[in-house]
Amino acid sequence: MRQLLRLLLLLLLAVPAFADELRPGYLELTQLSERQWKIVWKAPVLGGLAASAAPLLPPFCRITMDRPNLSAGALVAAGHADCTHSLDGASVGLSGLEPGLTDTLLRIAPLGRPVQTARLLPGQATTIVAAMPDGWQVARTYFTIGVEHIIGGFDHLLFVVALVLLLQRGWPVVAAATAFTIAHSLTLAGTTLGLFGLPQAPVEAVIALSIIFLAVEIVKAKAGQPRLSERLPWLVAFLFGLLHGFGFAGALREIGLPQTDVPVALLAFNLGVEAGQLAIIAVAAAVIALLRRLSPAALRPAIAASAYAIGSIASFWFIERVWA
């Protein structure tokens, strides 16, 4: 059992300190006329993408890019391509997308035809322009990004895990998860659509503080003496869910939304976040159930050790973000 506790602690401490770093590149190709294409290229400075990668079109296209501007930690450049042939069946993407660099979302908008989207990865840095792309590509792409964000956005992941550790079983977890979902869906949609918003830096700091709060609640929980988070878990989850929705919106803003497909992309991203969240809850609940069955006496120490690890990581994030 000691080995199990040590392994759990090591896994939690192995979480990178740069939580919530979902900053892929974004390349958009919009056809203006039979020969002219507009190019928008956004590359995050962190990770090396801005220094290494560049838009890649077939040899029969002449690319002219304006001088890039620095915006929100990314270099953003606009330009045009004059192509003597149709791009149908041609290969487009990025040059210089080396192993270790972040991925890039590619959006291709041919004139009068459905939008095509693709994810460009190291080793798969180009895609073929389809004559008639699948209309579900935008939804599939943003759904995948949503799943990866909740799983790879470690602060949101730890919040969900802490919620399960606090409530452990049954309807309280379901009610809290549902309230969290409704709340972050509201702020994600409202912020993304420009109805309201908050500065991202304070939001990220308070998100870390929300994880610390749950970690403290886990450690101080006592049988027969329910704390606020145990008496009203749905209310606590709802309030913090509103906050986390601003964090999701910030990540989605970093990625960029296709201008003509905002509702589809927003819905698909949110559904992807929910799918990832449900997977996290299922895994955490299964581990608790297994430990309760195999070694009931070790359940409380394991949960306490996990809470201390989660709280320590979140405290580091909070100090780091306030300092920044």
GISUL-V173935 format. One record per backbone hydrogen bond with DSSP energy under -0.5 kcal/mol. CO is the residue of the C=O (numbers start at 1). NH is the residue of the N-H. E is the energy in kcal/mol with one decimal. If there is no record, write none. Layout:
co:CO nh:NH e:E
co:CO nh:NH e:E
This chain:
co:1 nh:5 e:-2.3
co:2 nh:6 e:-2.7
co:3 nh:7 e:-2.5
co:4 nh:8 e:-2.4
co:5 nh:9 e:-2.4
co:6 nh:10 e:-2.6
co:7 nh:11 e:-2.4
co:8 nh:12 e:-1.9
co:9 nh:13 e:-2.4
co:10 nh:14 e:-1.2
co:12 nh:15 e:-1.4
co:17 nh:19 e:-1.4
co:18 nh:21 e:-0.7
co:20 nh:22 e:-1.4
co:21 nh:23 e:-1.0
co:25 nh:105 e:-2.7
co:26 nh:42 e:-2.9
co:27 nh:107 e:-2.7
co:28 nh:30 e:-0.5
co:28 nh:40 e:-2.2
co:29 nh:109 e:-3.3
co:30 nh:38 e:-3.7
co:35 nh:83 e:-2.8
co:36 nh:32 e:-2.7
co:36 nh:33 e:-1.7
co:37 nh:81 e:-2.4
co:38 nh:30 e:-2.6
co:39 nh:79 e:-2.2
co:40 nh:28 e:-2.8
co:41 nh:77 e:-2.8
co:42 nh:26 e:-2.5
co:43 nh:75 e:-2.9
co:44 nh:50 e:-1.4
co:45 nh:48 e:-1.4
co:48 nh:52 e:-1.4
co:49 nh:53 e:-2.4
co:54 nh:95 e:-2.8
co:56 nh:93 e:-2.3
co:58 nh:61 e:-1.9
co:60 nh:84 e:-2.0
co:61 nh:63 e:-0.6
co:62 nh:82 e:-2.2
co:64 nh:80 e:-2.6
co:69 nh:71 e:-0.6
co:69 nh:76 e:-3.2
co:71 nh:74 e:-1.2
co:73 nh:45 e:-2.7
co:73 nh:46 e:-0.6
co:74 nh:71 e:-3.3
co:74 nh:76 e:-0.6
co:75 nh:43 e:-2.6
co:75 nh:77 e:-0.5
co:76 nh:69 e:-2.6
co:77 nh:41 e:-3.0
co:78 nh:66 e:-3.4
co:79 nh:39 e:-3.0
co:80 nh:64 e:-3.0
co:81 nh:37 e:-2.1
co:81 nh:83 e:-0.7
co:82 nh:62 e:-2.4
co:87 nh:90 e:-2.7
co:90 nh:129 e:-2.7
co:92 nh:127 e:-2.7
co:93 nh:56 e:-3.1
co:95 nh:54 e:-1.7
co:96 nh:98 e:-1.5
co:97 nh:123 e:-0.6
co:98 nh:101 e:-1.9
co:103 nh:25 e:-2.3
co:104 nh:106 e:-0.6
co:104 nh:120 e:-3.4
co:105 nh:27 e:-2.8
co:106 nh:118 e:-2.2
co:107 nh:29 e:-3.1
co:108 nh:110 e:-0.6
co:108 nh:116 e:-3.1
co:109 nh:31 e:-2.5
co:110 nh:113 e:-1.4
co:114 nh:110 e:-0.5
co:116 nh:108 e:-3.6
co:118 nh:106 e:-3.3
co:118 nh:120 e:-0.5
co:119 nh:121 e:-0.5
co:120 nh:104 e:-2.2
co:121 nh:124 e:-2.9
co:124 nh:121 e:-1.9
co:125 nh:94 e:-2.4
co:127 nh:92 e:-2.6
co:128 nh:130 e:-0.5
co:129 nh:89 e:-3.3
co:130 nh:133 e:-0.5
co:134 nh:137 e:-1.6
co:136 nh:140 e:-2.6
co:137 nh:141 e:-2.7
co:138 nh:142 e:-2.4
co:139 nh:143 e:-2.1
co:140 nh:144 e:-2.1
co:141 nh:145 e:-1.9
co:142 nh:146 e:-2.1
co:143 nh:147 e:-2.2
co:144 nh:148 e:-2.5
co:145 nh:149 e:-2.0
co:146 nh:150 e:-1.9
co:147 nh:151 e:-1.8
co:148 nh:152 e:-2.9
co:149 nh:153 e:-2.4
co:152 nh:154 e:-1.3
co:153 nh:156 e:-0.6
co:153 nh:157 e:-2.0
co:154 nh:158 e:-2.6
co:155 nh:159 e:-1.8
co:156 nh:160 e:-2.1
co:157 nh:161 e:-2.4
co:158 nh:162 e:-2.7
co:159 nh:163 e:-2.1
co:160 nh:164 e:-1.9
co:161 nh:165 e:-2.5
co:162 nh:166 e:-2.1
co:163 nh:167 e:-2.1
co:164 nh:168 e:-3.2
co:167 nh:169 e:-2.0
co:169 nh:172 e:-0.5
co:169 nh:173 e:-0.6
co:170 nh:173 e:-0.8
co:170 nh:174 e:-1.4
co:171 nh:175 e:-3.4
co:172 nh:176 e:-2.4
co:173 nh:177 e:-2.7
co:174 nh:178 e:-2.3
co:175 nh:179 e:-2.4
co:176 nh:180 e:-2.6
co:177 nh:181 e:-2.2
co:178 nh:182 e:-2.6
co:179 nh:183 e:-2.4
co:180 nh:184 e:-2.5
co:181 nh:185 e:-1.9
co:182 nh:186 e:-1.7
co:183 nh:187 e:-1.9
co:184 nh:188 e:-2.1
co:185 nh:189 e:-2.3
co:186 nh:190 e:-2.6
co:187 nh:191 e:-2.5
co:188 nh:192 e:-2.2
co:189 nh:193 e:-2.3
co:190 nh:195 e:-2.7
co:190 nh:196 e:-0.9
co:191 nh:194 e:-1.2
co:199 nh:203 e:-1.4
co:200 nh:204 e:-2.5
co:201 nh:205 e:-1.8
co:202 nh:206 e:-2.4
co:203 nh:207 e:-2.2
co:204 nh:208 e:-1.6
co:205 nh:209 e:-1.6
co:206 nh:210 e:-2.1
co:207 nh:211 e:-1.4
co:208 nh:212 e:-1.8
co:209 nh:213 e:-2.3
co:210 nh:214 e:-1.8
co:211 nh:215 e:-2.3
co:212 nh:216 e:-2.5
co:213 nh:217 e:-2.2
co:214 nh:218 e:-2.3
co:215 nh:219 e:-2.1
co:216 nh:220 e:-2.4
co:217 nh:221 e:-0.8
co:218 nh:221 e:-0.7
co:222 nh:225 e:-1.9
co:225 nh:222 e:-0.6
co:227 nh:230 e:-1.1
co:227 nh:231 e:-2.5
co:228 nh:232 e:-3.0
co:232 nh:236 e:-2.0
co:233 nh:237 e:-2.7
co:234 nh:238 e:-2.2
co:235 nh:239 e:-2.5
co:236 nh:240 e:-2.3
co:237 nh:241 e:-2.1
co:238 nh:242 e:-1.9
co:239 nh:243 e:-1.1
co:240 nh:244 e:-2.6
co:241 nh:245 e:-2.0
co:242 nh:246 e:-1.0
co:243 nh:246 e:-0.7
co:243 nh:247 e:-1.2
co:244 nh:248 e:-2.5
co:245 nh:249 e:-2.4
co:246 nh:250 e:-2.0
co:247 nh:251 e:-2.0
co:248 nh:252 e:-2.5
co:249 nh:253 e:-2.3
co:250 nh:254 e:-1.8
co:251 nh:255 e:-1.7
co:252 nh:256 e:-2.5
co:258 nh:261 e:-1.5
co:261 nh:265 e:-2.7
co:262 nh:266 e:-2.9
co:263 nh:267 e:-2.5
co:264 nh:268 e:-2.7
co:265 nh:269 e:-2.5
co:266 nh:270 e:-2.3
co:267 nh:271 e:-2.5
co:268 nh:272 e:-2.2
co:269 nh:273 e:-2.3
co:270 nh:274 e:-2.2
co:271 nh:275 e:-2.5
co:272 nh:276 e:-2.4
co:273 nh:277 e:-2.4
co:274 nh:278 e:-2.7
co:275 nh:279 e:-1.9
co:276 nh:280 e:-2.1
co:277 nh:281 e:-2.5
co:278 nh:282 e:-2.5
co:279 nh:283 e:-2.3
co:280 nh:284 e:-2.7
co:281 nh:285 e:-2.7
co:282 nh:286 e:-2.1
co:283 nh:287 e:-2.2
co:284 nh:288 e:-2.1
co:285 nh:289 e:-2.5
co:286 nh:290 e:-2.4
co:287 nh:291 e:-2.5
co:288 nh:292 e:-2.6
co:289 nh:293 e:-1.7
co:290 nh:294 e:-2.6
co:291 nh:295 e:-2.7
co:295 nh:298 e:-1.4
co:295 nh:299 e:-0.5
co:296 nh:299 e:-1.1
co:296 nh:300 e:-0.6
co:297 nh:301 e:-0.5
co:298 nh:302 e:-2.2
co:299 nh:303 e:-2.5
co:300 nh:304 e:-2.6
co:301 nh:305 e:-2.6
co:302 nh:306 e:-2.2
co:303 nh:307 e:-2.4
co:304 nh:308 e:-2.4
co:305 nh:309 e:-2.1
co:306 nh:310 e:-2.9
co:307 nh:311 e:-2.9
co:308 nh:312 e:-2.3
co:309 nh:313 e:-2.2
co:310 nh:314 e:-2.6
co:311 nh:315 e:-2.2
co:312 nh:316 e:-2.0
co:313 nh:317 e:-2.2
co:314 nh:318 e:-2.6
co:315 nh:319 e:-2.5
co:316 nh:320 e:-2.6
co:317 nh:321 e:-2.8
co:318 nh:322 e:-2.6
co:319 nh:323 e:-2.5
co:320 nh:324 e:-2.0
